[in-house]
Amino acid sequence: MNELNLLFVSAASLGFAHTILGPDHYLPFIVLSKARQWSSSKTMWITFISGVGHVGGSVIIGMIGIAMGISLNKLEYLESFRGEIVGWMLFIFGLAYTIYGIYKYMKSSHHFHLPNFLLPKKIRGLQHLPTEDQKEDNTKLTPWILFLIFVFGPCEVLIPMLIFPAYENSTYGMFTVALIFGVVTISTMMLIVYIGHRGTSLIRLKKHEKYLHLVAGFLILLSALGILFLGW
């Protein structure tokens, strides 16, 4: 196996490993899809475009840096700096969503239902209709926030892999490494999110739905803390 083929294998292996070992790559999508009642297709589409933004950002920075002759140390510093930024972005988003979860919990806690026999006949059937929290969320803000966060999210292992084929003057090698890494990373993200989404959809939490937004925000906060202090 020549060096370039070995690099292709490494790109696939590292794409898989860095994704599966980083809960921030999939946990936010799983918990938000449950809390906001996203369909499978919507969840997968949001995961896909976020994954493209995640990989694409590092590919663009790496190739521009190589074209401009920027040293590997400076590119790695830039990726590290981006990692800190995205960690704080995810933290702020998680904190904001936790506060939103507390608001939704307090709001739902003020609701109570009279026994059916005490309700007027005209509204007895209405109490069984889906509430606002039970319907699929159609807002566009949350998906775009996730996309923006993932665009800023660096793939630290990718840029060093692009350097070798660049020094070998192999444009084919650079693009192939980026393509393999990207396909494996995005596919792994989507696979884990799909399994998580399908798994949580089988769990019936009707009595605990008022906690879902709060739990989602807390888990996103944990992911952010993992990036900031554990190097996920």
Secondary structure as UniProt FT lines:
FT   HELIX           3..20
FT   HELIX           23..25
FT   HELIX           27..35
FT   TURN            36..37
FT   HELIX           40..67
FT   TURN            68..69
FT   HELIX           72..109
FT   HELIX           116..118
FT   HELIX           121..124
FT   HELIX           125..128
FT   HELIX           132..134
FT   HELIX           141..152
FT   TURN            156..157
FT   HELIX           158..167
FT   TURN            168..169
FT   HELIX           171..201
FT   HELIX           206..211
FT   HELIX           212..230
//
